[in-house]
Amino acid sequence: MVKQTLMVLLRTTAAAVALLIPVSALSQAWPAKPVRIIVPFGPGGGTDIQARVLTAVFHEHTGQSFIVENRAGASGLIGAEIAAGAAPDGYTLLFSTATLTINTTLYGSRMRIDPLKDLEPISWLTSTPLVLVVHPSVPAKSVQELIALAKRQPAYLNSGVNVPGSTSHLSAEMLKQVAGIEAIIVPYKGGGPAITALISGEIDYLFATGPVASAARKSGRARALAVTTAKKASAFPDLPTMNTFYPGFESDNWYAMWFPAGTPRDIVAKMNGLIVKSMQNGKVREFMVKEGLDPVGSAPEELSAQMKREIVKYAEVIRKGNIKLQ
């Protein structure tokens, strides 16, 4: 009887070990085949361009191909859903932006995934500000002067936003709420059309993406007043932060990577290490400076904490502004 019980125990132990071997071997060999990086936006945008720069460096470090797959739609949700539904084996990555934390509230019950449960954080890669810019004709050379103008003439100023539901949109709403001003929100179909409207005088101010703001500023067709990141941005060292005037006013257009939930922890750790190492690459850093990006290269836990903070923050802005999808 004892012998029979022992044999059952040994078989059970062997079966358990056998189940563990594939995962262990998979983790040790990773990456043993090409890895796809899902970019949930179209080709040529900030996320896509960054991804393609990084894939080359990832290849240099691992000898394996990292292939960008553009799956645009629904403000990045289509690509996020595809990534979340992929096998958690380390061969599908999602490279997305802060919009994921806004969509969680905007789409609500229409979302098919929960980013906090269905995606495995790897790293917050880069931080980039939105820049508060005004048309040169607007008689305001500082944030304080712009707010004073808006209060003297309620609902007189027009604020453009890149896309409804974007960080540009939420930043414009945040300014209305924290400064107690009235302004007309004018939505556009992207950062390009929005900055064109500002330059032409169609709108008075805009929270523009860093590269777009930089180009308009250098040409003298826009005046920059402040950045929205928590700390001063390296691309705009002379500009104050919005939280200098309104504590807590932060809107970082950050970029990050995730695996599908359930991906082995050691694969997550390897990918995180690869990202951090790649951030030190000269070509990558040169690209960041050119595009107004600041490297972060965080631990997975830091990205998770950032997502939770952002979801709560933007949910409150959306509720107060009664923002709904059209």
C-alpha positions as CSV (number, residue, x, y, z in Angstrom):
1,M,0.0,0.0,0.0
2,V,2.8,2.4,0.9
3,K,4.6,1.5,-2.3
4,Q,1.5,2.1,-4.4
5,T,1.0,5.5,-2.7
6,L,4.6,6.4,-3.3
7,M,4.3,5.6,-7.0
8,V,1.2,7.7,-7.3
9,L,3.0,10.6,-5.6
10,L,6.0,10.2,-7.9
11,R,3.8,10.2,-11.0
12,T,2.0,13.3,-9.8
13,T,5.3,15.1,-9.1
14,A,6.6,14.1,-12.5
15,A,3.5,15.4,-14.2
16,A,3.8,18.7,-12.4
17,V,7.4,19.0,-13.4
18,A,6.6,18.2,-17.0
19,L,4.0,21.0,-17.0
20,L,6.6,23.4,-15.8
21,I,9.3,22.5,-18.3
22,P,7.8,24.1,-21.4
23,V,7.3,27.5,-19.6
24,S,10.8,27.4,-18.2
25,A,12.4,26.4,-21.5
26,L,10.3,29.0,-23.3
27,S,11.5,31.7,-20.9
28,Q,15.2,30.7,-21.1
29,A,15.2,30.7,-24.9
30,W,13.3,33.9,-25.4
31,P,13.3,35.4,-27.9
32,A,13.7,32.3,-30.1
33,K,11.6,33.6,-33.0
34,P,10.4,37.0,-34.3
35,V,8.4,39.2,-31.9
36,R,5.6,41.3,-33.1
37,I,5.0,44.8,-31.7
38,I,1.4,45.9,-32.2
39,V,1.2,49.7,-32.7
40,P,-2.5,50.6,-32.4
41,F,-2.1,53.7,-34.6
42,G,-1.4,54.2,-38.3
43,P,2.1,54.4,-39.9
44,G,4.1,57.6,-39.6
45,G,2.8,58.7,-36.2
46,G,4.9,59.3,-33.1
47,T,4.2,55.8,-31.7
48,D,5.0,54.1,-35.0
49,I,8.2,56.0,-35.6
50,Q,9.5,55.3,-32.1
51,A,8.6,51.6,-32.5
52,R,10.6,51.3,-35.7
53,V,13.7,53.0,-34.2
54,L,13.5,50.6,-31.2
55,T,13.0,47.5,-33.2
56,A,16.4,48.0,-34.9
57,V,18.1,48.3,-31.5
58,F,16.2,45.3,-30.1
59,H,17.5,43.3,-33.0
60,E,21.1,44.4,-32.4
61,H,20.9,43.2,-28.8
62,T,19.1,39.9,-29.3
63,G,19.8,38.9,-32.9
64,Q,16.1,38.4,-33.3
65,S,13.6,40.3,-35.4
66,F,11.0,42.6,-33.8
67,I,8.3,43.4,-36.4
68,V,5.9,46.4,-36.2
69,E,2.3,45.6,-36.9
70,N,0.0,48.6,-37.3
71,R,-3.6,47.9,-36.1
72,A,-5.2,51.3,-35.9
73,G,-8.8,52.2,-34.9
74,A,-11.0,53.3,-32.0
75,S,-8.3,55.6,-30.5
76,G,-5.9,52.7,-30.1
77,L,-8.4,50.2,-28.6
78,I,-8.5,47.8,-31.6
79,G,-4.7,47.1,-31.3
80,A,-4.9,46.9,-27.6
81,E,-7.6,44.3,-27.8
82,I,-5.6,42.2,-30.3
83,A,-2.6,42.3,-28.1
84,A,-4.5,41.4,-24.9
85,G,-6.1,38.4,-26.7
86,A,-2.7,37.1,-28.0
87,A,-0.9,34.1,-26.5
88,P,1.0,35.1,-23.3
89,D,4.2,33.6,-24.6
90,G,6.4,36.8,-25.0
91,Y,6.0,37.0,-28.8
92,T,3.3,39.8,-28.9
93,L,3.9,43.3,-27.5
94,L,1.7,46.3,-27.4
95,F,3.3,49.7,-27.8
96,S,0.8,52.4,-27.0
97,T,0.3,55.7,-25.3
98,A,-1.4,57.5,-22.4
99,T,-4.7,57.5,-24.4
100,L,-5.2,53.9,-23.1
101,T,-5.9,55.4,-19.6
102,I,-8.4,57.9,-21.1
103,N,-10.2,55.3,-23.2
104,T,-10.9,53.2,-20.1
105,T,-13.4,55.9,-18.9
106,L,-14.5,57.3,-22.3
107,Y,-15.5,53.9,-23.7
108,G,-16.6,52.4,-20.4
109,S,-18.7,49.3,-20.8
110,R,-18.0,49.3,-24.5
111,M,-14.4,48.3,-23.8
112,R,-13.7,44.6,-24.4
113,I,-10.6,44.6,-22.2
114,D,-9.6,45.9,-18.8
115,P,-6.0,47.4,-19.3
116,L,-5.2,46.8,-15.7
117,K,-6.1,43.1,-15.8
118,D,-5.6,42.0,-19.4
119,L,-2.3,43.6,-20.1
120,E,1.1,42.9,-18.4
121,P,3.1,46.1,-17.8
122,I,6.7,46.0,-19.1
123,S,8.0,49.6,-19.1
124,W,7.1,53.2,-19.4
125,L,9.5,54.1,-22.2
126,T,9.4,57.8,-22.9
127,S,7.8,61.0,-21.6
128,T,6.9,63.9,-23.9
129,P,5.0,67.1,-23.1
130,L,2.1,68.8,-24.6
131,V,2.9,72.5,-25.0
132,L,0.5,75.3,-24.4
133,V,0.8,77.5,-27.4
134,V,-1.1,80.6,-28.4
135,H,-1.5,82.5,-31.7
136,P,0.9,85.6,-31.8
137,S,-2.1,87.9,-31.9
138,V,-3.2,86.7,-28.5
139,P,-2.1,89.4,-25.9
140,A,-0.7,86.9,-23.4
141,K,3.0,86.1,-22.9
142,S,2.5,83.8,-19.9
143,V,-0.1,81.3,-18.5
144,Q,-1.2,83.9,-15.9
145,E,-1.8,86.5,-18.6
146,L,-3.8,84.0,-20.7
147,I,-6.0,83.1,-17.8
148,A,-6.5,86.8,-16.9
149,L,-7.6,87.4,-20.5
150,A,-10.0,84.5,-20.5
151,K,-11.6,85.8,-17.2
152,R,-12.0,89.3,-18.6
153,Q,-13.7,88.0,-21.7
154,P,-15.6,84.8,-20.8
155,A,-16.1,82.3,-23.7
156,Y,-14.2,84.7,-26.0
157,L,-11.1,82.5,-26.5
158,N,-11.2,79.3,-28.7
159,S,-9.2,76.3,-27.7
160,G,-8.3,73.8,-30.3
161,V,-7.8,70.1,-29.5
162,N,-6.0,67.5,-31.6
163,V,-8.6,64.8,-31.4
164,P,-11.7,64.3,-29.2
165,G,-10.7,62.2,-26.2
166,S,-7.0,62.8,-26.6
167,T,-4.5,64.2,-24.0
168,S,-4.7,67.5,-25.9
169,H,-8.5,67.5,-25.3
170,L,-8.3,66.5,-21.7
171,S,-5.6,69.1,-21.1
172,A,-7.8,71.9,-22.5
173,E,-10.7,70.6,-20.2
174,M,-8.3,70.5,-17.2
175,L,-7.3,74.1,-17.8
176,K,-11.0,75.2,-17.9
177,Q,-11.7,73.3,-14.6
178,V,-8.6,74.3,-12.6
179,A,-8.5,77.9,-13.7
180,G,-12.2,78.5,-13.6
181,I,-12.4,79.9,-17.1
182,E,-14.8,79.6,-20.0
183,A,-13.5,78.7,-23.5
184,I,-14.9,77.2,-26.6
185,I,-13.4,73.8,-27.4
186,V,-12.9,73.2,-31.1
187,P,-12.0,69.6,-32.1
188,Y,-9.9,68.7,-35.0
189,K,-8.9,65.4,-36.7
190,G,-5.2,65.4,-35.6
191,G,-2.3,67.5,-34.4
192,G,-1.6,68.7,-38.0
193,P,-5.0,70.3,-38.6
194,A,-5.1,71.7,-35.1
195,I,-1.7,73.5,-35.4
196,T,-2.7,74.8,-38.8
197,A,-5.8,76.3,-37.3
198,L,-3.8,78.0,-34.6
199,I,-1.3,79.4,-37.1
200,S,-4.1,80.8,-39.3
201,G,-5.8,82.4,-36.3
202,E,-8.8,80.2,-36.4
203,I,-8.2,79.2,-32.8
204,D,-6.5,81.2,-30.0
205,Y,-4.6,78.4,-28.1
206,L,-3.8,74.8,-28.2
207,F,-2.1,72.0,-26.2
208,A,0.0,70.8,-29.0
209,T,2.4,67.8,-29.2
210,G,6.1,68.6,-28.6
211,P,7.4,68.3,-32.2
212,V,4.5,70.2,-33.7
213,A,4.8,73.0,-31.1
214,S,8.6,73.2,-31.6
215,A,8.3,73.7,-35.3
216,A,5.5,76.3,-35.0
217,R,7.5,78.1,-32.3
218,K,10.7,78.2,-34.3
219,S,8.9,79.7,-37.3
220,G,7.5,82.5,-35.1
221,R,3.9,81.4,-35.9
222,A,3.1,80.4,-32.3
223,R,4.1,81.5,-28.9
224,A,4.8,78.8,-26.3
225,L,3.8,79.4,-22.7
226,A,4.3,76.1,-20.7
227,V,4.6,72.3,-20.8
228,T,2.3,69.8,-19.2
229,T,4.8,67.3,-17.9
230,A,5.5,67.0,-14.2
231,K,9.1,68.2,-14.7
232,K,10.6,70.6,-17.2
233,A,11.0,69.0,-20.6
234,S,14.5,68.8,-22.1
235,A,13.2,70.0,-25.5
236,F,11.7,73.1,-23.9
237,P,14.1,74.0,-21.0
238,D,13.0,77.6,-20.9
239,L,9.3,76.8,-20.4
240,P,7.7,76.4,-17.0
241,T,5.4,73.5,-16.2
242,M,1.7,73.9,-15.9
243,N,1.8,72.5,-12.3
244,T,3.9,75.5,-11.3
245,F,0.7,77.5,-11.6
246,Y,-1.9,74.8,-10.9
247,P,-0.5,72.0,-8.7
248,G,-1.5,68.6,-10.0
249,F,-1.9,69.8,-13.6
250,E,0.0,67.1,-15.4
251,S,-0.7,65.6,-18.8
252,D,2.1,63.5,-20.1
253,N,1.9,62.1,-23.6
254,W,3.8,59.0,-22.4
255,Y,4.6,55.9,-24.4
256,A,4.8,52.4,-22.9
257,M,4.9,48.6,-23.7
258,W,2.8,45.7,-22.4
259,F,2.6,42.0,-22.9
260,P,-0.7,40.0,-22.7
261,A,-1.6,39.2,-19.1
262,G,-0.1,36.0,-17.9
263,T,3.2,36.3,-19.7
264,P,6.0,34.6,-17.6
265,R,7.6,37.0,-15.2
266,D,11.1,36.2,-16.4
267,I,10.2,37.1,-20.0
268,V,8.7,40.4,-18.7
269,A,12.0,41.0,-16.8
270,K,14.1,40.2,-19.9
271,M,12.1,42.6,-22.1
272,N,12.2,45.3,-19.4
273,G,16.0,44.9,-19.3
274,L,16.2,45.1,-23.1
275,I,14.2,48.3,-23.1
276,V,16.3,49.9,-20.4
277,K,19.5,48.9,-22.2
278,S,18.2,50.2,-25.5
279,M,17.5,53.6,-23.9
280,Q,21.2,54.1,-23.5
281,N,21.9,53.6,-27.2
282,G,23.3,56.7,-28.9
283,K,20.9,56.5,-31.9
284,V,17.9,56.1,-29.7
285,R,18.9,59.1,-27.5
286,E,19.6,61.2,-30.5
287,F,16.2,60.4,-31.9
288,M,14.5,61.3,-28.6
289,V,16.2,64.7,-28.4
290,K,15.1,65.4,-32.0
291,E,11.5,64.4,-31.3
292,G,11.2,66.2,-27.9
293,L,11.1,62.9,-25.9
294,D,12.6,62.2,-22.5
295,P,13.7,58.6,-21.8
296,V,12.2,56.9,-18.7
297,G,12.7,53.2,-19.0
298,S,10.7,52.3,-15.8
299,A,10.2,49.1,-14.0
300,P,6.9,47.3,-14.6
301,E,5.5,48.3,-11.2
302,E,6.1,52.0,-12.0
303,L,4.1,51.7,-15.3
304,S,1.3,49.9,-13.4
305,A,1.2,52.7,-10.8
306,Q,1.2,55.4,-13.5
307,M,-1.8,53.8,-15.3
308,K,-3.8,53.6,-12.1
309,R,-3.1,57.3,-11.3
310,E,-3.9,58.4,-14.8
311,I,-7.2,56.4,-15.0
312,V,-8.4,58.1,-11.8
313,K,-7.3,61.6,-12.9
314,Y,-8.8,61.5,-16.3
315,A,-12.0,59.9,-15.1
316,E,-12.5,62.9,-12.9
317,V,-11.8,65.4,-15.7
318,I,-14.2,63.5,-18.0
319,R,-16.9,63.5,-15.4
320,K,-16.6,67.2,-14.5
321,G,-16.5,68.2,-18.2
322,N,-19.4,65.8,-19.1
323,I,-17.2,64.6,-22.0
324,K,-18.9,62.0,-24.1
325,L,-17.9,60.2,-27.4
326,Q,-19.8,61.5,-30.4
